[in-house]
Amino acid sequence: MPTLDLHRYELLKSELADLLRAVPWRADQFERNRDLFARLAEDRFNLAVVGRFSRGKSTLMNAMLGLDRLPTGIEPLTSVITSITYGSHEKVVLHFLDTTLFLDIRLDQLEDYVTERGNPSNRRRIREAEIQLPADLLRSGFRFIDTPGLGSAVAGNTVTTRAFLPEADAFLLVTGFNGSLTEDEADILYTASKAGRQVFIVLNKADMVDGTARDAAVADLRARLQTLGLPEAQKFYPVSAATALSVRLGRMPASRLEESGLLELEHDVLAYMTNGKRHAFLHGMYARLDAVLAAAPGLGAVRERLVALRHEIDQAALPPSDPVGSSSLVNAPIAANLLDCQICSRIERAVFDALTQLQGSLRRDLEARQDLARQGGLCGPHSRQFIAHAAPREVCIGFAPVLDAQAALLEEMADAKEDASSTPAALWHSASGCPFCRLACGVADASLDKFEAILQAGSIAPHPEPTVCLPHLQVLAMRLHGDSVLPDLLRRQAGILKRRADDMRRFALKQDASLRDQITDEEKRSAQSGIAALVGISGKP
């Protein structure tokens, strides 16, 4: 039975989009259909992070993102929401009150806009500071909302958080072992719970207390939760965000991640997101699409597929044995901004440099032109690449002697009256005679040797070239046949292909929804990068 992990969730959304594409588009239905596409494309999970200043909210979010980019130790204005969303490149987008205007700034400038010191009483009239980071967790649809104000000296310290309550899908309340649950933290916990919002209670800074102090803090929190009328079974999570962040940045051994407590928190957040909110979202989209298909004649087969899809949605569930930290969602070694096949890229650079050198040589060197004529020119792909690269003058100067040489060969064949059956083979220039094909093969072999050595030496995660196309992966797999590292390599490349496929689906969906301003750089390149992942760069061995 398929499980509703994040990749499966994306596939189900894509199948719903495919069924919607089968509906005939009439002028009177354009807005309705586009709205349905927009609902599918804009789906995301708003996780509001609340807590007093110094509880370690930013460190916790950094640990969950696997990055050390969110600034710590700054107390933001109570009236400014700070959100963390996905972006192809790191930046901050400032959204202002009462206008659609926005301003892009660097992350290190954030303090000048969202703190009382840099922006007293919010005189810059900032509504939201949207931090965009290339992190996998954000790419999967998470949106962190850092709601400020608890414990602030500025009046109205919970107003902003209360105002955001309807938009939050869940709350992450960050308290800590360095102090009891405060009145304002308890107020937010009570308000969110009574509003029917899921609240994940985090006891942070577990690394700062010993066992006795930890037990006392846990008992104190349980007693406080009971006074709020919350169920005794209310779960909370003792966590050391600092330890978890150090592990994910490679500063501590991976074995410390489990003891940090973060994996259990991440698993439960993902389980709620997938089995709760996202199941409800899929069911809602099913109902809307079912109403559309019911009113459209001649789409019986499409509606049957929709019913079957509803059954798949009902049956899917997140496997409890698949914690987030061990999946590709958070702790994956796959870079956020994937490059194309690194072997193909090296070949492309080497051939480009050689073609540039050839262009200059043909212009000024008679011997170079004679050598090109003697070897019969270049192979077809590299000849076309040279034409696209060189000026027409250099092409004519360099290749006119090649045509003369081939003409002389034809005349020689005709005069010799050789067997006609041998003539076609002699006319075609073989790839083995093309100097650029030989160069490409040499670069490919050297790159494969290096890649193989890296893999056999250990983990590929710290190295910058883990991405290969399927043709080069096939060669690499043959070299590594029987090696214990091969399964990890294949799983990694499978994850990369899934990433490419998700980018392609998201691009198409945002195009259908007319949300072109929301298309990321990876999605813009997805058509080219997806095909390149399958077949490599054209004309390369």
ZAZA-499252 format. One line per 8 residues: number of its first residue (from 1); their letters; for each residue x, y, z of C-alpha. Coordinates in nm, 4 decimals, always signed. Example, Ala and Ser with C-alpha at 12.3 -4.5 7.8 and 13.67 -1.06 7.14 Angstrom:
# residues 2
1	as	+1.2300:-0.4500:+0.7800 ~ +1.3670:-0.1060:+0.7140
# end
This chain:
# residues 541
1	mptldlhr	+0.0000:+0.0000:+0.0000 ~ +0.1518:+0.3397:-0.0937 ~ +0.2291:+0.5645:+0.2023 ~ +0.1645:+0.9371:+0.2121 ~ +0.5182:+1.0626:+0.2450 ~ +0.5912:+1.4023:+0.0945 ~ +0.6882:+1.2675:-0.2470 ~ +0.3684:+1.0609:-0.2642
9	yellksel	+0.1729:+1.3679:-0.1594 ~ +0.3233:+1.5655:-0.4486 ~ +0.2331:+1.2811:-0.6862 ~ -0.1287:+1.2789:-0.5689 ~ -0.1540:+1.6550:-0.6195 ~ -0.0062:+1.6108:-0.9662 ~ -0.2631:+1.3431:-1.0505 ~ -0.5429:+1.5749:-0.9402
17	adllravp	-0.3943:+1.8429:-1.1663 ~ -0.3821:+1.5952:-1.4570 ~ -0.7516:+1.5173:-1.4107 ~ -0.8312:+1.8888:-1.4051 ~ -0.6376:+1.9310:-1.7317 ~ -0.8724:+1.6771:-1.8897 ~ -1.1699:+1.9084:-1.8307 ~ -1.2580:+2.1101:-2.1453
25	wradqfer	-1.1672:+2.4742:-2.0951 ~ -1.4430:+2.7177:-2.1855 ~ -1.4311:+3.0913:-2.1404 ~ -1.6892:+3.0847:-1.8607 ~ -1.4872:+2.8223:-1.6687 ~ -1.1413:+2.9742:-1.7030 ~ -1.1387:+3.1539:-1.3674 ~ -1.2784:+2.8501:-1.1851
33	nrdlfarl	-1.0194:+2.6127:-1.3296 ~ -0.7348:+2.8539:-1.2686 ~ -0.8483:+2.8921:-0.9080 ~ -0.8357:+2.5140:-0.8627 ~ -0.4838:+2.5028:-1.0070 ~ -0.3846:+2.7885:-0.7747 ~ -0.5157:+2.5969:-0.4726 ~ -0.2978:+2.3015:-0.5690
41	aedrfnla	+0.0077:+2.5180:-0.6369 ~ -0.0093:+2.7397:-0.3275 ~ -0.0653:+2.4621:-0.0760 ~ +0.1706:+2.4961:+0.2196 ~ +0.1879:+2.4248:+0.5910 ~ +0.2075:+2.7262:+0.8243 ~ +0.3922:+2.6348:+1.1446 ~ +0.3817:+2.9269:+1.3887
49	vvgrfsrg	+0.6782:+2.9295:+1.6271 ~ +0.6044:+3.1111:+1.9527 ~ +0.7951:+3.1632:+2.2744 ~ +0.9738:+3.4202:+2.4834 ~ +1.2948:+3.5846:+2.3775 ~ +1.6010:+3.3700:+2.4669 ~ +1.4122:+3.0374:+2.4583 ~ +1.6140:+2.9346:+2.1519
57	kstlmnam	+1.3479:+2.9607:+1.8806 ~ +1.5933:+3.0572:+1.6077 ~ +1.8370:+2.7820:+1.7049 ~ +1.5538:+2.5277:+1.6934 ~ +1.4442:+2.6435:+1.3478 ~ +1.8055:+2.6399:+1.2282 ~ +1.8358:+2.2806:+1.3499 ~ +1.5164:+2.1739:+1.1722
65	lgldrlpt	+1.6330:+2.3441:+0.8527 ~ +1.9827:+2.1986:+0.8750 ~ +2.1269:+2.5483:+0.8253 ~ +2.2908:+2.8051:+1.0486 ~ +2.1444:+3.1086:+0.8743 ~ +1.8638:+3.2475:+1.0916 ~ +2.0036:+3.5222:+1.3153 ~ +1.9975:+3.4515:+1.6880
73	giepltsv	+2.0017:+3.6863:+1.9828 ~ +1.7927:+3.9676:+1.8289 ~ +1.4546:+4.0614:+1.9730 ~ +1.2117:+4.1560:+1.6941 ~ +0.9317:+4.4100:+1.6997 ~ +0.6004:+4.2770:+1.8269 ~ +0.4147:+4.4094:+1.5228 ~ +0.6340:+4.2481:+1.2539
81	itsitygs	+0.5863:+3.8873:+1.1520 ~ +0.9019:+3.7078:+1.0392 ~ +0.8339:+3.4157:+0.8058 ~ +1.0811:+3.1632:+0.6692 ~ +0.9969:+3.0217:+0.3266 ~ +1.1738:+2.8511:+0.0401 ~ +1.3805:+3.0489:-0.2066 ~ +1.6379:+2.9522:-0.4665
89	hekvvlhf	+1.8760:+3.2088:-0.3172 ~ +1.9132:+3.3434:+0.0344 ~ +1.7507:+3.6832:+0.0836 ~ +1.4871:+3.8709:+0.2832 ~ +1.1756:+4.0190:+0.1217 ~ +1.0205:+4.3023:+0.3211 ~ +0.6429:+4.3474:+0.2802 ~ +0.4978:+4.6836:+0.3877
97	ldttlfld	+0.1660:+4.7876:+0.5395 ~ -0.1102:+4.9136:+0.3076 ~ +0.0826:+4.8548:-0.0144 ~ +0.1891:+4.5755:-0.2461 ~ +0.5414:+4.7173:-0.2695 ~ +0.8268:+4.5068:-0.1360 ~ +1.2008:+4.5400:-0.0822 ~ +1.4738:+4.2762:-0.1104
105	irldqled	+1.7551:+4.2975:+0.1446 ~ +2.0417:+4.0773:+0.2602 ~ +1.9886:+3.8525:+0.5594 ~ +2.2585:+4.0349:+0.7563 ~ +2.0503:+4.3551:+0.7223 ~ +1.7420:+4.2044:+0.8901 ~ +1.8164:+4.3517:+1.2325 ~ +1.7909:+4.7038:+1.0897
113	yvtergnp	+1.4260:+4.6465:+0.9950 ~ +1.2645:+4.4146:+1.2523 ~ +1.4086:+4.5279:+1.5866 ~ +1.3137:+4.8162:+1.8108 ~ +1.6698:+4.9478:+1.7883 ~ +1.6826:+4.9465:+1.4080 ~ +1.3183:+5.0329:+1.3433 ~ +1.1697:+5.2126:+1.6482
121	snrrrire	+0.7926:+5.1644:+1.6775 ~ +0.8010:+5.0194:+1.3256 ~ +0.8349:+5.3601:+1.1649 ~ +0.9292:+5.1853:+0.8395 ~ +0.5754:+5.0335:+0.8392 ~ +0.6872:+4.6769:+0.7756 ~ +0.4144:+4.4127:+0.7832 ~ +0.6225:+4.0989:+0.7308
129	aeiqlpad	+0.9871:+4.0080:+0.6821 ~ +0.9989:+3.6988:+0.4604 ~ +1.3311:+3.5154:+0.4909 ~ +1.3899:+3.2944:+0.1868 ~ +1.6361:+3.0067:+0.2254 ~ +1.7273:+2.7113:-0.0014 ~ +1.6364:+2.4420:+0.2544 ~ +1.4685:+2.1097:+0.1761
137	llrsgfrf	+1.2216:+2.1369:+0.4643 ~ +1.0917:+2.4678:+0.3266 ~ +1.0876:+2.3365:-0.0283 ~ +0.8486:+2.0614:+0.0777 ~ +0.5845:+2.3192:+0.1712 ~ +0.6738:+2.4215:+0.5250 ~ +0.6490:+2.7882:+0.6165 ~ +0.7836:+2.8867:+0.9566
145	idtpglgs	+0.6169:+3.1885:+1.1147 ~ +0.8254:+3.3429:+1.3922 ~ +0.5605:+3.5330:+1.5868 ~ +0.7356:+3.7846:+1.8129 ~ +0.6345:+3.9609:+2.1276 ~ +0.6149:+3.7154:+2.4186 ~ +0.7928:+3.8697:+2.7137 ~ +0.8669:+4.1914:+2.5265
153	avagntvt	+0.8704:+4.5236:+2.7079 ~ +0.6635:+4.6664:+2.4235 ~ +0.2900:+4.6762:+2.4897 ~ +0.0565:+4.4347:+2.3136 ~ +0.2965:+4.1441:+2.3341 ~ +0.0531:+3.8723:+2.2203 ~ -0.1610:+4.0736:+1.9801 ~ +0.0360:+3.9774:+1.6698
161	traflpea	+0.0341:+3.6091:+1.7602 ~ -0.3412:+3.6134:+1.8253 ~ -0.4013:+3.7904:+1.4937 ~ -0.2130:+3.5182:+1.3089 ~ -0.4080:+3.2367:+1.4779 ~ -0.6518:+3.1749:+1.1876 ~ -0.3648:+3.1315:+0.9390 ~ -0.1599:+2.8879:+1.1472
169	dafllvtg	-0.2004:+2.5166:+1.0779 ~ -0.0100:+2.4299:+1.3960 ~ +0.1905:+2.5980:+1.6705 ~ +0.5381:+2.5181:+1.7959 ~ +0.5564:+2.6583:+2.1494 ~ +0.9197:+2.6840:+2.2568 ~ +0.9698:+2.6991:+2.6310 ~ +1.2766:+2.5689:+2.8085
177	fngslted	+1.4533:+2.4035:+3.0965 ~ +1.5961:+2.7448:+3.1822 ~ +1.2668:+2.8641:+3.3347 ~ +0.9072:+2.7667:+3.4073 ~ +0.6180:+2.8144:+3.1673 ~ +0.5340:+3.1849:+3.1835 ~ +0.1914:+3.3453:+3.1873 ~ +0.2140:+3.4705:+2.8296
185	eadilyta	+0.3349:+3.1292:+2.7059 ~ +0.0493:+2.9621:+2.8938 ~ -0.1967:+3.2118:+2.7459 ~ -0.0888:+3.1341:+2.3898 ~ -0.0982:+2.7606:+2.4620 ~ -0.4497:+2.7857:+2.6028 ~ -0.5769:+3.0109:+2.3226 ~ -0.4368:+2.7947:+2.0429
193	skagrqvf	-0.5627:+2.4721:+2.2005 ~ -0.9140:+2.6079:+2.2528 ~ -0.9169:+2.7240:+1.8891 ~ -0.8570:+2.3651:+1.7810 ~ -0.4988:+2.4191:+1.6680 ~ -0.2384:+2.1505:+1.7159 ~ +0.0334:+2.2673:+1.9564 ~ +0.3754:+2.1036:+1.9804
201	ivlnkadm	+0.5307:+2.1967:+2.3168 ~ +0.9105:+2.2015:+2.3148 ~ +1.1211:+2.2064:+2.6310 ~ +1.4430:+2.3402:+2.4830 ~ +1.7969:+2.3570:+2.6240 ~ +1.7914:+2.0031:+2.7616 ~ +2.1703:+2.0048:+2.7433 ~ +2.1887:+2.2719:+3.0153
209	vdgtarda	+2.0419:+2.0637:+3.3011 ~ +2.1218:+1.7350:+3.4710 ~ +1.8807:+1.4474:+3.5214 ~ +1.7386:+1.5709:+3.8520 ~ +1.6710:+1.9218:+3.7246 ~ +1.5209:+1.7802:+3.4067 ~ +1.2775:+1.5592:+3.5996 ~ +1.1736:+1.8540:+3.8157
217	avadlrar	+1.1112:+2.0759:+3.5123 ~ +0.9063:+1.8042:+3.3425 ~ +0.6936:+1.7539:+3.6539 ~ +0.6404:+2.1300:+3.6830 ~ +0.5288:+2.1529:+3.3209 ~ +0.2854:+1.8622:+3.3582 ~ +0.1289:+2.0268:+3.6612 ~ +0.0983:+2.3573:+3.4786
225	lqtlglpe	-0.0687:+2.1940:+3.1791 ~ -0.3287:+2.0396:+3.4078 ~ -0.4130:+2.3790:+3.5566 ~ -0.4803:+2.5015:+3.2024 ~ -0.7357:+2.2260:+3.1554 ~ -0.5284:+2.0479:+2.8931 ~ -0.5407:+1.6675:+2.8784 ~ -0.2872:+1.4757:+3.0859
233	aqkfypvs	-0.1818:+1.2986:+2.7672 ~ -0.0629:+1.6284:+2.6162 ~ +0.2761:+1.5470:+2.4702 ~ +0.5831:+1.7658:+2.4957 ~ +0.9348:+1.7324:+2.3615 ~ +1.2561:+1.7732:+2.5638 ~ +1.5047:+1.8964:+2.3025 ~ +1.8570:+2.0296:+2.2777
241	aatalsvr	+1.8364:+2.2439:+1.9650 ~ +2.2023:+2.3428:+2.0010 ~ +2.3136:+1.9786:+1.9945 ~ +2.0887:+1.8957:+1.6981 ~ +2.2184:+2.1936:+1.5016 ~ +2.5802:+2.0974:+1.5708 ~ +2.5128:+1.7451:+1.4420 ~ +2.3495:+1.8675:+1.1237
249	lgrmpasr	+2.6335:+2.1068:+1.0581 ~ +2.8823:+1.8218:+1.0967 ~ +3.0316:+1.9514:+1.4222 ~ +2.9153:+1.6516:+1.6279 ~ +2.8795:+1.2813:+1.5421 ~ +2.5493:+1.1710:+1.3879 ~ +2.4806:+0.9469:+1.6875 ~ +2.4104:+1.2585:+1.8960
257	leesglle	+2.1071:+1.3535:+1.6849 ~ +1.8843:+1.0894:+1.8421 ~ +1.9696:+1.1989:+2.1960 ~ +1.9016:+1.5641:+2.1068 ~ +1.5293:+1.4820:+2.0968 ~ +1.4754:+1.6613:+1.7660 ~ +1.3960:+1.3533:+1.5563 ~ +1.0819:+1.2682:+1.7524
265	lehdvlay	+0.9572:+1.6262:+1.7264 ~ +1.0206:+1.6372:+1.3523 ~ +0.8511:+1.3038:+1.2974 ~ +0.5369:+1.4099:+1.4824 ~ +0.5200:+1.7478:+1.3060 ~ +0.5531:+1.5766:+0.9691 ~ +0.2970:+1.3121:+1.0647 ~ +0.0468:+1.5814:+1.1596
273	mtngkrha	+0.1229:+1.7802:+0.8482 ~ +0.0815:+1.4792:+0.6190 ~ -0.1898:+1.2739:+0.7874 ~ -0.3794:+1.5699:+0.9223 ~ -0.3677:+1.8880:+0.7240 ~ -0.2593:+1.7436:+0.3922 ~ -0.5066:+1.4564:+0.3999 ~ -0.7787:+1.7159:+0.4591
281	flhgmyar	-0.6430:+1.9262:+0.1733 ~ -0.6489:+1.6321:-0.0699 ~ -1.0043:+1.5417:+0.0325 ~ -1.1123:+1.9024:-0.0174 ~ -0.9568:+1.9125:-0.3645 ~ -1.1239:+1.5812:-0.4462 ~ -1.4646:+1.7253:-0.3562 ~ -1.4099:+2.0367:-0.5684
289	ldavlaaa	-1.2887:+1.8389:-0.8682 ~ -1.5711:+1.5873:-0.8321 ~ -1.8215:+1.8727:-0.8584 ~ -1.6478:+1.9987:-1.1731 ~ -1.6478:+1.6556:-1.3379 ~ -2.0099:+1.5906:-1.2434 ~ -2.1124:+1.8959:-1.4451 ~ -1.8981:+1.8055:-1.7475
297	pglgavre	-2.0480:+1.5549:-1.9945 ~ -1.8431:+1.2775:-2.1509 ~ -1.5812:+1.2498:-1.8769 ~ -1.6891:+0.9210:-1.7214 ~ -1.3437:+0.7650:-1.7468 ~ -1.1854:+1.0696:-1.5844 ~ -1.4340:+1.0557:-1.2994 ~ -1.3643:+0.6849:-1.2502
305	rlvalrhe	-0.9961:+0.7676:-1.2146 ~ -1.0879:+1.0365:-0.9601 ~ -1.2812:+0.7820:-0.7531 ~ -0.9825:+0.5467:-0.7642 ~ -0.7589:+0.8343:-0.6573 ~ -0.9908:+0.9029:-0.3630 ~ -0.9383:+0.5424:-0.2539 ~ -0.5594:+0.5884:-0.2703
313	idqaalpp	-0.5867:+0.9025:-0.0581 ~ -0.7977:+0.7192:+0.2010 ~ -0.5545:+0.4282:+0.2208 ~ -0.2300:+0.6261:+0.2390 ~ -0.0689:+0.6904:+0.5765 ~ +0.2706:+0.8023:+0.6985 ~ +0.4745:+0.5025:+0.8211 ~ +0.5517:+0.5535:+1.1919
321	sdpvgsss	+0.8952:+0.3972:+1.1477 ~ +1.0096:+0.6688:+0.9066 ~ +1.1231:+0.9647:+1.1191 ~ +1.1864:+1.2881:+0.9398 ~ +1.5508:+1.3026:+1.0384 ~ +1.6303:+0.9752:+0.8615 ~ +1.4389:+1.0621:+0.5476 ~ +1.5344:+1.2897:+0.2599
329	lvnapiaa	+1.3183:+1.5721:+0.3956 ~ +1.5539:+1.7295:+0.6468 ~ +1.8765:+1.5379:+0.6850 ~ +1.9351:+1.4612:+0.3185 ~ +2.2817:+1.5178:+0.1759 ~ +2.1276:+1.6383:-0.1502 ~ +2.2030:+2.0050:-0.2019 ~ +1.9118:+2.2469:-0.2211
337	nlldcqic	+2.0307:+2.3927:-0.5522 ~ +2.1179:+2.0855:-0.7554 ~ +2.3682:+2.1121:-1.0371 ~ +2.3472:+1.9166:-1.3598 ~ +2.5655:+1.6095:-1.4104 ~ +2.9117:+1.7128:-1.2970 ~ +3.0823:+1.4792:-1.5411 ~ +2.8862:+1.6272:-1.8313
345	srieravf	+2.9677:+1.9773:-1.7062 ~ +3.3408:+1.9040:-1.6991 ~ +3.3253:+1.7608:-2.0487 ~ +3.1309:+2.0624:-2.1712 ~ +3.3858:+2.3054:-2.0269 ~ +3.6811:+2.1119:-2.1710 ~ +3.5253:+2.0861:-2.5179 ~ +3.4201:+2.4517:-2.5136
353	daltqlqg	+3.7747:+2.5607:-2.4282 ~ +3.9165:+2.3362:-2.7024 ~ +3.6685:+2.4677:-2.9596 ~ +3.7633:+2.8232:-2.8668 ~ +4.1288:+2.7375:-2.9141 ~ +4.0549:+2.5684:-3.2484 ~ +3.8718:+2.8763:-3.3722 ~ +4.1802:+3.0897:-3.3147
361	slrrdlea	+4.4141:+2.8296:-3.4630 ~ +4.2132:+2.7948:-3.7842 ~ +4.2160:+3.1709:-3.8281 ~ +4.5937:+3.2115:-3.8156 ~ +4.7608:+2.8689:-3.8547 ~ +4.7854:+2.6953:-4.1936 ~ +4.9092:+2.3742:-4.0334 ~ +4.6014:+2.3585:-3.8100
369	rqdlarqg	+4.3774:+2.3858:-4.1163 ~ +4.5738:+2.1116:-4.2914 ~ +4.5496:+1.8836:-3.9855 ~ +4.1722:+1.9339:-3.9723 ~ +4.1440:+1.8482:-4.3426 ~ +4.3599:+1.5340:-4.3080 ~ +4.1473:+1.3986:-4.0233 ~ +3.8253:+1.4656:-4.2157
377	glcgphsr	+3.6946:+1.7461:-3.9942 ~ +3.4977:+1.6792:-3.6773 ~ +3.2145:+1.4423:-3.5944 ~ +2.8601:+1.5631:-3.6590 ~ +2.7705:+1.6822:-3.3055 ~ +3.1002:+1.8655:-3.2555 ~ +3.0859:+2.0176:-3.6052 ~ +2.7445:+2.1625:-3.5249
385	qfiahaap	+2.8720:+2.2823:-3.1872 ~ +3.1660:+2.4531:-3.3590 ~ +2.9335:+2.6257:-3.6074 ~ +2.7187:+2.7542:-3.3202 ~ +3.0286:+2.8767:-3.1374 ~ +3.2550:+3.0176:-3.4100 ~ +3.2133:+3.3142:-3.6408 ~ +3.1132:+3.2257:-4.0000
393	revcigfa	+3.4504:+3.3558:-4.1250 ~ +3.6455:+3.1065:-3.9130 ~ +3.4103:+2.8238:-4.0126 ~ +3.4670:+2.8995:-4.3801 ~ +3.8445:+2.9392:-4.3433 ~ +3.8765:+2.6179:-4.1445 ~ +3.6299:+2.3873:-4.3176 ~ +3.6761:+2.4783:-4.6850
401	pvldaqaa	+3.9937:+2.2626:-4.6913 ~ +3.7973:+1.9804:-4.5265 ~ +3.5419:+1.9914:-4.8070 ~ +3.8245:+1.9944:-5.0649 ~ +3.9836:+1.6915:-4.9011 ~ +3.6553:+1.5015:-4.8969 ~ +3.5932:+1.5940:-5.2616 ~ +3.9368:+1.4574:-5.3525
409	lleemada	+3.8541:+1.1373:-5.1644 ~ +3.5336:+1.0936:-5.3628 ~ +3.7171:+1.1475:-5.6929 ~ +3.9807:+0.8970:-5.5884 ~ +3.7114:+0.6413:-5.5098 ~ +3.5418:+0.7036:-5.8413 ~ +3.8676:+0.6668:-6.0400 ~ +3.9642:+0.3495:-5.8524
417	kedasstp	+3.6281:+0.1923:-5.9403 ~ +3.6166:+0.0243:-5.6001 ~ +3.3331:-0.1985:-5.4933 ~ +3.0392:+0.0364:-5.4443 ~ +2.9354:-0.1462:-5.1267 ~ +3.2495:-0.0222:-4.9483 ~ +3.2013:+0.3415:-5.0477 ~ +2.9401:+0.4502:-4.7869
425	aalwhsas	+3.1549:+0.3341:-4.4943 ~ +3.4544:+0.5250:-4.6250 ~ +3.2536:+0.8452:-4.6626 ~ +3.1484:+0.8763:-4.3006 ~ +3.3871:+1.0264:-4.0526 ~ +3.4061:+0.7978:-3.7497 ~ +3.3709:+0.9412:-3.4002 ~ +3.7004:+0.7803:-3.3008
433	gcpfcrla	+3.8775:+1.0153:-3.5424 ~ +3.7253:+1.3305:-3.3916 ~ +3.9757:+1.4972:-3.1554 ~ +3.6975:+1.6435:-2.9464 ~ +3.5356:+1.3039:-2.8963 ~ +3.8715:+1.1719:-2.7768 ~ +3.9039:+1.4720:-2.5454 ~ +3.5527:+1.4176:-2.4073
441	cgvadasl	+3.6204:+1.0490:-2.3440 ~ +3.9421:+1.1345:-2.1616 ~ +3.7714:+1.3909:-1.9391 ~ +3.4854:+1.1483:-1.8695 ~ +3.7256:+0.8706:-1.7701 ~ +3.9235:+1.1018:-1.5412 ~ +3.6037:+1.2339:-1.3799 ~ +3.4676:+0.8831:-1.3291
449	dkfeailq	+3.7995:+0.7775:-1.1733 ~ +3.7787:+1.0688:-0.9294 ~ +3.4132:+1.0064:-0.8480 ~ +3.4797:+0.6353:-0.7932 ~ +3.7676:+0.7145:-0.5570 ~ +3.5494:+0.9546:-0.3568 ~ +3.2746:+0.6962:-0.3222 ~ +3.5079:+0.4185:-0.2175
457	agsiaphp	+3.6747:+0.6461:+0.0364 ~ +3.3480:+0.6951:+0.2248 ~ +3.0470:+0.9261:+0.2292 ~ +2.9795:+1.1388:-0.0761 ~ +2.7947:+1.4043:+0.1239 ~ +3.0895:+1.6378:+0.1898 ~ +3.1943:+1.6433:-0.1743 ~ +3.0616:+1.8936:-0.4291
465	eptvclph	+3.0011:+1.6533:-0.7174 ~ +2.7421:+1.3905:-0.6208 ~ +2.5197:+1.4448:-0.9248 ~ +2.5503:+1.2389:-1.2424 ~ +2.3180:+1.1759:-1.5359 ~ +2.1812:+0.8275:-1.5987 ~ +2.4286:+0.7440:-1.8815 ~ +2.7274:+0.8241:-1.6594
473	lqvlamrl	+2.5578:+0.6571:-1.3620 ~ +2.5344:+0.3391:-1.5697 ~ +2.9106:+0.3461:-1.6328 ~ +2.9802:+0.4236:-1.2680 ~ +2.7521:+0.1412:-1.1515 ~ +2.9400:-0.1049:-1.3740 ~ +3.2677:+0.0071:-1.2173 ~ +3.1248:-0.0279:-0.8658
481	hgdsvlpd	+2.9508:-0.3613:-0.9254 ~ +2.9609:-0.5556:-0.5997 ~ +3.0855:-0.2572:-0.3978 ~ +2.8919:-0.1836:-0.0781 ~ +2.8702:+0.1871:-0.1658 ~ +2.6644:+0.1257:-0.4812 ~ +2.3202:+0.0946:-0.3117 ~ +2.3702:+0.4294:-0.1337
489	llrrqagi	+2.4711:+0.5911:-0.4628 ~ +2.1648:+0.4526:-0.6416 ~ +1.9316:+0.5678:-0.3635 ~ +2.0888:+0.9126:-0.3734 ~ +2.0465:+0.9404:-0.7487 ~ +1.6867:+0.8178:-0.7164 ~ +1.6267:+1.1033:-0.4725 ~ +1.7771:+1.3480:-0.7211
497	lkrraddm	+1.5498:+1.2232:-1.0008 ~ +1.2480:+1.2600:-0.7709 ~ +1.3608:+1.6148:-0.6959 ~ +1.3829:+1.6927:-1.0671 ~ +1.0382:+1.5414:-1.1249 ~ +0.8864:+1.7459:-0.8406 ~ +1.0358:+2.0649:-0.9882 ~ +0.8865:+1.9834:-1.3296
505	rrfalkqd	+0.5424:+1.9171:-1.1811 ~ +0.5510:+2.2359:-0.9751 ~ +0.6547:+2.4412:-1.2766 ~ +0.3649:+2.3073:-1.4845 ~ +0.1178:+2.3582:-1.2004 ~ +0.2224:+2.7188:-1.1398 ~ +0.2000:+2.7872:-1.5133 ~ -0.1554:+2.6478:-1.5167
513	aslrdqit	-0.2393:+2.8632:-1.2148 ~ -0.0858:+3.1787:-1.3717 ~ +0.1476:+3.2052:-1.0715 ~ +0.4604:+3.2788:-1.2730 ~ +0.5970:+3.5150:-1.0085 ~ +0.6149:+3.2224:-0.7650 ~ +0.8222:+2.9971:-0.9912 ~ +1.1645:+2.9271:-0.8397
521	deekrsaq	+1.4900:+2.9211:-1.0349 ~ +1.5032:+2.5412:-1.0088 ~ +1.1515:+2.5149:-1.1491 ~ +1.2359:+2.7500:-1.4364 ~ +1.5245:+2.5200:-1.5342 ~ +1.3347:+2.1979:-1.4654 ~ +1.2613:+2.1101:-1.8296 ~ +1.6285:+2.1310:-1.9264
529	sgiaalvg	+1.7682:+1.9838:-1.6051 ~ +1.5158:+1.6994:-1.6003 ~ +1.6003:+1.5872:-1.9530 ~ +1.9724:+1.6347:-1.8844 ~ +1.9388:+1.4036:-1.5836 ~ +1.7960:+1.1346:-1.8118 ~ +2.0226:+1.1582:-2.1158 ~ +2.3124:+1.3856:-2.0207
537	isgkp	+2.4225:+1.6861:-2.2227 ~ +2.3668:+1.6385:-2.5957 ~ +2.6629:+1.5185:-2.7980 ~ +2.8757:+1.4102:-2.5024 ~ +3.0026:+1.0540:-2.4458
# end
